[in-house]
Every structure is written in structure tokens, then in C-alpha cells.
Amino acid sequence: MKLSEHFTLEEMLRSETAEKKGIENRINAVEVNNLVRLCTKVLEPLREHFHQPIHINSGFRCQALNAAVGGAKDSYHTKGRAADIPMHPGWLAYIRDHLPHTELINEGTWIHVAL
């Protein structure tokens, strides 16, 4: 299922940890709608501005998956409102200065962005 022009639900649900631990990363309609908003308002404009594909390191996480990766109990990932993407020159500053966000965290090798 496409969430936006370049992002799919499948890539937002993919998780090596879930696969290894046998966790079914279930999502509901509200969370899917939140992912659509994140993709259309933040990730697509970022991709368009830099003319580069964006790999999703971590998208939606059900509560069990979030606990398995050591995520914060009230993480925006569990609401379909966050994604972790690779750190890339200029991306953090562009999101900070030009795109809507609720959280924006420099995690060293990746960027956590939530809307």
C-alpha cells in the first residue's frame, strides 16, 4: 500500500527485530493515517528538495516491538507519527528550518523525526 508517492506501508512496518523475535507489527487505520501525514508533510518534501531516496530505518512500531527495541514507552513510533532516517548532510537543518515536526532528534547516525 502506498502512503505517498515514494513511501509504502510495507517499508514503514519492516523491522529486523520483529522478524527475529516473531513480533507481528500490527497497525490500525488511525496509525496508517498518521503515517500518510508524516510521509506527505515531511518525508516527501525532504526527498523532493534533495532529489534523493530516503531509507526508513524505523517507522511504525507496535507496543511489543517498541519494547523489544528499547523505545520510549510513549514513543511517537507507536502512533505512526515518527520515522528514523539516515543522517545525511543538510537533512536535519532542512527539516528543522522548513518542515513541520513535533520532534526532531539528532541520534548520531540517524535522524528521528515525528509529526
C-alpha positions as a Python dict, from the first residue, in 0.01 Angstrom:
ca = {
    (1, 'M'): (0, 0, 0),
    (2, 'K'): (134, 342, -97),
    (3, 'L'): (131, 608, 175),
    (4, 'S'): (263, 873, -62),
    (5, 'E'): (435, 885, -399),
    (6, 'H'): (760, 725, -278),
    (7, 'F'): (676, 562, 56),
    (8, 'T'): (488, 240, 127),
    (9, 'L'): (324, 94, 433),
    (10, 'E'): (545, -214, 398),
    (11, 'E'): (866, -15, 441),
    (12, 'M'): (719, 169, 741),
    (13, 'L'): (635, -165, 907),
    (14, 'R'): (958, -351, 821),
    (15, 'S'): (1169, -449, 1119),
    (16, 'E'): (1456, -695, 1154),
    (17, 'T'): (1386, -712, 1527),
    (18, 'A'): (1021, -805, 1466),
    (19, 'E'): (1127, -1076, 1222),
    (20, 'K'): (1389, -1219, 1458),
    (21, 'K'): (1158, -1216, 1760),
    (22, 'G'): (841, -1323, 1578),
    (23, 'I'): (657, -1000, 1660),
    (24, 'E'): (362, -914, 1437),
    (25, 'N'): (386, -539, 1387),
    (26, 'R'): (11, -469, 1370),
    (27, 'I'): (-122, -128, 1274),
    (28, 'N'): (-469, 26, 1275),
    (29, 'A'): (-638, 279, 1044),
    (30, 'V'): (-561, 582, 1266),
    (31, 'E'): (-192, 491, 1272),
    (32, 'V'): (-191, 442, 893),
    (33, 'N'): (-343, 790, 853),
    (34, 'N'): (-70, 930, 1077),
    (35, 'L'): (195, 768, 857),
    (36, 'V'): (32, 918, 547),
    (37, 'R'): (58, 1261, 709),
    (38, 'L'): (422, 1206, 809),
    (39, 'C'): (511, 1091, 458),
    (40, 'T'): (327, 1367, 272),
    (41, 'K'): (420, 1657, 501),
    (42, 'V'): (780, 1567, 592),
    (43, 'L'): (940, 1277, 407),
    (44, 'E'): (819, 1354, 53),
    (45, 'P'): (913, 1724, 73),
    (46, 'L'): (1256, 1626, 211),
    (47, 'R'): (1308, 1374, -71),
    (48, 'E'): (1191, 1625, -331),
    (49, 'H'): (1417, 1904, -204),
    (50, 'F'): (1731, 1690, -202),
    (51, 'H'): (1640, 1474, -503),
    (52, 'Q'): (1744, 1162, -311),
    (53, 'P'): (1566, 848, -195),
    (54, 'I'): (1518, 817, 180),
    (55, 'H'): (1565, 481, 353),
    (56, 'I'): (1342, 424, 655),
    (57, 'N'): (1546, 275, 940),
    (58, 'S'): (1243, 251, 1168),
    (59, 'G'): (883, 356, 1114),
    (60, 'F'): (575, 227, 1291),
    (61, 'R'): (630, 4, 1596),
    (62, 'C'): (357, -181, 1782),
    (63, 'Q'): (399, -174, 2161),
    (64, 'A'): (569, -516, 2169),
    (65, 'L'): (819, -417, 1901),
    (66, 'N'): (882, -81, 2064),
    (67, 'A'): (960, -254, 2394),
    (68, 'A'): (1186, -505, 2216),
    (69, 'V'): (1399, -225, 2067),
    (70, 'G'): (1407, -28, 2393),
    (71, 'G'): (1191, 259, 2266),
    (72, 'A'): (1032, 515, 2496),
    (73, 'K'): (700, 391, 2634),
    (74, 'D'): (505, 680, 2476),
    (75, 'S'): (712, 686, 2154),
    (76, 'Y'): (562, 858, 1850),
    (77, 'H'): (665, 544, 1658),
    (78, 'T'): (380, 357, 1833),
    (79, 'K'): (131, 610, 1697),
    (80, 'G'): (255, 606, 1337),
    (81, 'R'): (386, 959, 1382),
    (82, 'A'): (765, 904, 1362),
    (83, 'A'): (1039, 769, 1141),
    (84, 'D'): (1410, 726, 1182),
    (85, 'I'): (1609, 804, 868),
    (86, 'P'): (1984, 805, 797),
    (87, 'M'): (2184, 1114, 884),
    (88, 'H'): (2260, 1291, 559),
    (89, 'P'): (2428, 1630, 501),
    (90, 'G'): (2171, 1905, 524),
    (91, 'W'): (1867, 1692, 608),
    (92, 'L'): (1847, 1777, 979),
    (93, 'A'): (1876, 2151, 920),
    (94, 'Y'): (1627, 2142, 634),
    (95, 'I'): (1367, 1962, 844),
    (96, 'R'): (1431, 2197, 1137),
    (97, 'D'): (1402, 2511, 925),
    (98, 'H'): (1142, 2421, 660),
    (99, 'L'): (923, 2125, 751),
    (100, 'P'): (661, 2068, 1021),
    (101, 'H'): (770, 1844, 1307),
    (102, 'T'): (685, 1767, 1667),
    (103, 'E'): (1017, 1603, 1747),
    (104, 'L'): (1349, 1628, 1569),
    (105, 'I'): (1642, 1445, 1727),
    (106, 'N'): (1996, 1401, 1602),
    (107, 'E'): (2071, 1040, 1701),
    (108, 'G'): (2425, 1047, 1562),
    (109, 'T'): (2396, 818, 1261),
    (110, 'W'): (2025, 877, 1208),
    (111, 'I'): (1756, 1141, 1245),
    (112, 'H'): (1438, 1082, 1443),
    (113, 'V'): (1154, 1296, 1309),
    (114, 'A'): (797, 1298, 1436),
    (115, 'L'): (487, 1490, 1335),
}
